[in-house]
Amino acid sequence: MAKHKDPSFQQKEELINVLKTRFEENMNRHKGLDWTKIRDKLEANPGKIWSIYEMERTGGQPDVVDQKKDTDEYLFYDCSIESPTGRRSLCYDQDALESRKQNKPKNSAVKTAASMGIEILTEQQYLEFQKLGNFDTKTSSWLKTPSDIRKLGGAIFGDFRYNQVFIYHNGAESYYAARGFRASLKL
């Protein structure tokens, strides 16, 4: 579990208000969902509030994108137009970070996500997410990489160019100012 410092009461209230406004302004992302139920569930889960606060603090602009009826879980994704600004210039994972001999980035996407209590989007999640709008038109986002690709030293990322979603590969140790990661959180 991620170590954290809980946001203050005022920060929680501000976050709830930001999430409510974003929810109301982007109804296409969550048709048929009721904000009151989401708010109640948020308030009952302080650890999840902290993770969503961290998503917001790092530029992710989290919003509800789905509800799993069988488990009554709500799914939050980073919905910033470009990859979250506070989570860029990261290599893929800790092994990649340790393999760099020079010019190491400050951290890895996998470790940062874990420290925030969130999960990097999978390729399938990213493809579904892109149906909600045009995201990552100038940036790219690391995606959860299948172990067979990772064992060979690679990692995958996605972006949206030329009215098309692209999934690419790169060495896991690479990092770029325009590449971050998008994440999800189940509530």
N, C-alpha and C positions, 0 to 999 in steps of 0.2 A: 504494500500500500504506500502511496505517496506521503511523504512528510510535508506538513503544511502549517501555515499560520492562518487561522480563520480570519476572514474579513470582518471588519467592525460591523456593528448594527447598521450604521449609516451606509457603509459600502454595500451591504446586503440589500438594503432598501433601494439604493441607487441601481444596483444590478437588476433587481426584480423589475423596476420601472423601465430600464433600458430593454430588457427581454420582452416585457409586455408591449412596448411601443414597436419593437422589431417584429414581434408576432403579428400585431395588428396591421402593420404596413406590408407584410409579405404573406398574405393569406393563401397565395398560390402554393406555398411550400407545405401547408398543413391543413388542407380543406377538411372541414368537419370536426376539427379538434377544438376543445373548449379551454381557453386560457385559465379559467378559474381552477380547473382540475390540475392543470400543469403547475400552477402557482402553489397549490396546496401540497402537491407532491414534492416540489422544490423545498418548501419550508419544512417538510418532514424529513429531509435528507441533507443535513448541514455539510457532510463531506462532499456531496455532489455539488452543492452550491459553491464550495471552495474551488472545485475543478472547473466549473463553468466560469467562475470569477477569473481564474487563470487563463482560460480560453479567451475571455474578453480582454483581459489586461495585456495579452500578447498579440492582440489585433485580429482574433479569429471571428469576431461578431457571431457568436453561437446563436442558433435558432433551432426550433423543433422542426424536423423534417418527416417524422413518421411516428406512429404508435403501433406497437406490437400488441394486438388484441388478446392473444393467448397468454401473454405474461403481464399485460397492462403496463408495459414499459414505454416511455417516450424516448425518442432518439434525437439527440442534439448533434448537429454538425457545425463545423466552422463554415460560415456563409459569407465571409468577406469576399469581395470581388476578386482580389488577388490573394495569393498565398499570404498567410498572416505575417505581418512585418516583424513581429517579435520572435519569430521562429524560423528565420532564414539563416543562410550561411552555415548550415550544419551538414556534416556527413551523415551517412545512413544510420550506423549503429556503433557500439563501443569497439567491436573488433576492427571496424574500418578506421575509427579514430586512433586506436593504438597502432595500426599499421602505418600511419603517416609518420615519416621521419622529420619532415619540415613543414612549416606553415600549417600547423594543425588548427582546425576550427575550434571554437570555444566548447563545443559539445556535439552530441549526435542527436538525430531526430528521435530515435527509439528511446534513448535515455531521457530526453526532455519530455516526451509524451508520458513515459512511466512516472516521472517525478510530478507530473501534473494530474495523474490519475485518469488519463484519457488514452484512447487507442488510435493509431494511425489508420486512415481509411484504407480499405482493401481496393483492389482494382475494380471489383464489381460495385462496391459502394460508390467509388469515384464516378464510374460510368452512369449510375443511377442519379447521383448528385448533379451531374452536368445537365440532366434533363430539366432541372429547376431554373436554369439560366446559363449564361456564358461566364464561366469562372476561369481564372488563370489564363487570361488572354495575353498577358505580358510577363507572367511568372510561371513557375511550375511547382509541383508538390510531390515530395517523396510519397510512395505508397507502400503498404505492407508487402514485403517481397517474399514470394514463395521460397522455401528453404533450399530447393534444388538450384535456384538461380543464385541465392546468397552463398551457397557452398562453393560456387565457382567464382566468387568475388564480385558479383554484380548486385544491383538493386534497381528497382523500377520506379518511375515517376510519370506523372501525367500533366498535360496542359491542354488548352483549347486554342487552336489556330485554324484559319481558313474554314471556319464553320464546321470544324471536325474535332472530336476528342482524340488525342494521341496518347498512347502509352509507349514509353521508351525505356531504354536501359542505360545504365552508366556504371562506372566503377563505384562501389559503395563508399570508397574513401573520398570521392569528389565532393566538392561543395561550391555553391555559387550564391552570389548576393541576391539573385532573383529566384532561388529555390528554397522553399520551406517545407512544411508539411501541414496537411489538414487532418483533423481528428474527429472522432465521434465520442459520445458519452451516452450511456444508457441510464435513464432515470426511472 
